[in-house]
Amino acid sequence: MDLLREAAPFLVGMVIPPLFMLMLRPEWKGRYKFLATFVPALMIGIITSAIAGELMAGMPDALIAVMIDTSLVYTGSQVAYRLIWQPMLGMRFQQKTGLQAEVKRVQE
């Protein structure tokens, strides 16, 4: 059960990068991209800790559990993005955004 409790946030993090890829814009600065990926990871970390019942342990233990789950979600999303999703879907999204920018430039 502990293995599943620790692996679940990482596995959830591995499937959310395509959503982030749709949400993020190439013209955004690095800090906005970080916030756009970290805030959902924090929310998923809190939800995961609540489902696992780790928030009932009291303040210091609950905070540590949220930090661990959030870091697992964020790490899973970044590893999966760099190794799986970016090579597989990155070119499609770049072509789509490049085509949209070209159409916008032509319309102006």
VENUR-V801109 format. One record per residue. N is the residue number from 1. RES is the residue in one letter. PHI is phi in whole degrees, 0 to 359 (none if undefined). D_FIRST is the distance of its C-alpha to the first C-alpha in Angstrom with 1 decimal. Layout:
BEGIN
n->{N/N}
res->{RES/RES}
phi->{PHI/PHI}
d_first->{D_FIRST/D_FIRST}
END
This chain:
BEGIN
n->{1/2/3/4/5/6/7/8/9/10/11/12/13/14/15/16/17/18/19/20/21/22/23/24/25/26/27/28/29/30/31/32/33/34/35/36/37/38/39/40/41/42/43/44/45/46/47/48/49/50/51/52/53/54/55/56/57/58/59/60/61/62/63/64/65/66/67/68/69/70/71/72/73/74/75/76/77/78/79/80/81/82/83/84/85/86/87/88/89/90/91/92/93/94/95/96/97/98/99/100/101/102/103/104/105/106/107/108}
res->{M/D/L/L/R/E/A/A/P/F/L/V/G/M/V/I/P/P/L/F/M/L/M/L/R/P/E/W/K/G/R/Y/K/F/L/A/T/F/V/P/A/L/M/I/G/I/I/T/S/A/I/A/G/E/L/M/A/G/M/P/D/A/L/I/A/V/M/I/D/T/S/L/V/Y/T/G/S/Q/V/A/Y/R/L/I/W/Q/P/M/L/G/M/R/F/Q/Q/K/T/G/L/Q/A/E/V/K/R/V/Q/E}
phi->{none/294/297/295/296/275/278/301/298/296/293/297/299/287/261/267/303/300/294/295/296/286/280/283/251/297/277/290/284/301/291/290/296/298/297/292/261/282/297/297/296/295/296/294/297/294/296/297/295/292/296/285/81/282/281/277/281/109/298/296/290/294/295/295/297/295/297/293/295/295/294/293/296/295/296/299/292/288/295/295/297/290/265/242/287/296/295/278/248/301/295/297/290/294/295/295/290/294/293/295/294/296/296/296/294/292/292/279}
d_first->{0.0/3.8/5.4/5.2/6.2/8.7/9.9/10.5/13.4/14.9/14.9/16.5/18.9/20.0/21.3/23.3/26.1/28.4/28.5/29.4/32.0/33.6/33.6/34.9/38.6/40.2/42.7/40.2/40.2/37.3/36.3/36.2/34.0/31.6/31.6/31.1/28.0/26.6/27.0/24.9/22.2/22.5/22.3/19.2/17.6/18.7/17.5/14.0/14.0/15.6/13.2/10.2/12.7/13.4/17.0/17.6/17.4/21.0/22.8/22.3/18.5/18.3/20.6/18.8/15.5/17.8/19.5/16.4/15.2/18.8/19.4/16.6/18.0/21.5/21.0/19.4/22.4/24.9/23.8/23.7/27.0/28.8/27.7/27.3/28.7/31.7/33.2/32.5/33.5/35.3/38.7/38.6/37.9/40.5/43.1/42.4/42.8/45.8/47.4/47.0/48.5/51.4/52.1/52.0/54.4/56.8/56.8/57.9}
END
